[in-house]
Amino acid sequence: MNGVVTPSLNLGGVPERRFECSRAGCREDAPWAILWRNPKIHGPERRKTWLACDEHRATLYDFLEARSFPLEVRTVGELDD
């Protein structure tokens, strides 16, 4: 090694923070959780969660809403562990 420290890549591994934005390339803290499901694939008992920072909350929500997926927005503090 030449003494250069290369930042680690996340690539689907453990995030650096507990709640990190799900937007591609964003690593900001995520105070928001967008719960959604694709009704063509999943029944009402199955929901996925995307986390969002303040900047990307509307973008992620609009992406899912355009597909008519059932959505719910909560704060991350309201999520079950």
C-alpha positions as CSV (number, residue, x, y, z in Angstrom):
1,M,0.0,0.0,0.0
2,N,1.1,3.5,-0.7
3,G,-0.4,5.1,2.5
4,V,-3.5,6.3,0.6
5,V,-6.7,5.6,2.5
6,T,-9.6,4.8,0.2
7,P,-13.1,5.4,1.5
8,S,-15.1,2.2,1.9
9,L,-18.0,1.6,-0.5
10,N,-21.3,0.5,0.9
11,L,-22.5,-1.6,-2.1
12,G,-25.4,-3.1,-0.3
13,G,-23.5,-3.7,2.9
14,V,-24.1,-2.3,6.4
15,P,-24.9,1.4,6.1
16,E,-22.7,3.9,7.9
17,R,-25.7,5.2,9.9
18,R,-28.7,3.4,11.2
19,F,-31.1,5.4,9.1
20,E,-29.5,6.3,5.8
21,C,-31.4,7.7,2.7
22,S,-32.4,5.0,0.1
23,R,-31.9,7.4,-2.8
24,A,-29.0,6.1,-5.0
25,G,-25.8,7.9,-4.2
26,C,-27.2,9.7,-1.1
27,R,-25.7,8.9,2.3
28,E,-27.5,11.5,4.4
29,D,-29.4,10.8,7.6
30,A,-33.0,9.7,6.9
31,P,-35.6,11.0,9.3
32,W,-38.4,9.6,7.0
33,A,-39.7,6.2,6.2
34,I,-41.9,5.5,3.1
35,L,-43.7,2.2,3.5
36,W,-45.0,0.8,0.3
37,R,-45.9,-2.3,-1.6
38,N,-46.5,-3.4,-5.2
39,P,-50.0,-4.9,-5.1
40,K,-49.4,-6.9,-8.3
41,I,-46.7,-8.9,-6.4
42,H,-47.3,-8.6,-2.6
43,G,-50.4,-9.0,-0.5
44,P,-51.5,-6.4,2.1
45,E,-49.4,-8.0,4.8
46,R,-46.1,-7.3,2.9
47,R,-44.6,-3.8,2.9
48,K,-41.2,-2.5,1.9
49,T,-39.6,0.5,3.4
50,W,-37.5,3.2,1.8
51,L,-35.8,5.7,4.0
52,A,-35.5,9.3,2.9
53,C,-33.6,12.4,3.9
54,D,-35.5,15.7,3.8
55,E,-34.1,16.5,0.3
56,H,-35.2,13.2,-1.3
57,R,-38.5,12.5,0.5
58,A,-40.7,14.0,-2.2
59,T,-38.7,12.4,-5.0
60,L,-38.9,8.9,-3.6
61,Y,-42.6,9.3,-2.7
62,D,-43.5,10.7,-6.2
63,F,-41.7,7.8,-7.9
64,L,-43.8,5.3,-5.9
65,E,-47.1,7.3,-6.2
66,A,-46.7,7.5,-10.0
67,R,-47.0,3.7,-10.0
68,S,-50.2,3.8,-7.8
69,F,-48.5,1.8,-5.0
70,P,-50.1,2.0,-1.6
71,L,-48.0,4.4,0.5
72,E,-47.6,5.6,4.0
73,V,-45.0,8.1,5.3
74,R,-43.8,7.9,8.9
75,T,-40.9,9.2,10.8
76,V,-38.1,6.6,11.5
77,G,-38.9,6.9,15.2
78,E,-42.3,5.3,14.4
79,L,-40.8,2.2,12.9
80,D,-40.8,-1.1,14.6
81,D,-37.3,-2.4,15.4
